[in-house]
Amino acid sequence: NALAFLDHQPPFERTPTPAFVVLDLRLPDMTAEHVLTRAAQTLRKIPVLVLTQVLWRTDRTALQDAGATQIHEKPSTLATLRALLLGFAAEHLGEND
């Protein structure tokens, strides 16, 4: 599970910390806000991009309060998603990271 991975719990004790995290707002068993809250200590150090089908003002506020770095509506094409991810990585990781 993603929370175990982020917290380096078994069997993920030796996995590297991700450079950044991409979350869907509405996951099957919880929301991105819940993930951000549960893994707050780890995710404070990692840029987090949240994608959503529909972006409501209340969702944006709650996600920002929970620690999301950026929130975007889901792109409609793979090319747009690729550009969004590359732009996010370049902005938050720098060219040399």
N, C-alpha and C positions, 0 to 999 in steps of 0.2 A: 504494500500500500504506500501511497505517496508520502503520508505523514511519517511512517517508519523510515522510509528512504531519507527524507529531509532531516530527521532526528538521528540518523545513523544507528538505528536499532537493528537487531538481528532480522534478517541475515545481511544487513547493509552496513555493518560496522566499518568496513574498509573502503566503502565507495567514496569517490571524490565529491566535494560539494559542487553542485551545478553552478555554472556561470550566471544563468538566469532561469526563471521559471515562467511557464505559460500555463494559465489556468482558464478553464471554461467557467463562467459565472455559475451555471447550474450543472453540477456534477450529479451522477446517478444517486449517490448516497449522502451528499452534503453540498454546500455552496462554497464558492471561492472565499467568501468572507469567513466561513468556518475554518477553512484551511489556513488562511492568513492569521486568524486568531490562535488556532491550536499550535501552529509552528512559528509563532511570532519571534522568538529569539533567533531562530535560524534565518527566517526570511527578512529580518531587519538588515542583514548583511548582503542579501541577494536581490537584484532587481526582479520585480514581478509584474508581468503583463497579464491582464485579465481580458478575455474576449467574451462577448455576449451577443446573443441574437438581437435583443432590444435593450437599449441603454436608457434606463430611467434615472432621473435626477437623484432619487432616494438610493438607488443602487450605487451610483457614482460616489455619493457622499459616504455611504457605509463602507465601501471598498477602500476609499482613500483613508478613512479613519482607521481601518484595519491594517493599512500598510501597503496597499497596492501602489506600484510605481506609476503605471499607466493603465487606463481602461479604454478599450476600443470596441466598436461594433465589429462582428465577424465579417471579414472580407467575403465577397461573393465569388472571387476567383482565386485559384492557386497562385497566380502571379502576384495578385494584390497581397495575399497572405505572406508570400515570400518577401516582398518588398517591406511589409510591415515588420516582420521578424528581423530582417537584416538591418533596417533602420533602428529598431529598438536595441539590437545588439551593439551597433556602432555607437549609438548615443550613450549607452550605459556601461559598455565594456571597453570602449576605446579601441583603436586600431591595433594596438600591440598586446592586448590581453588574450 
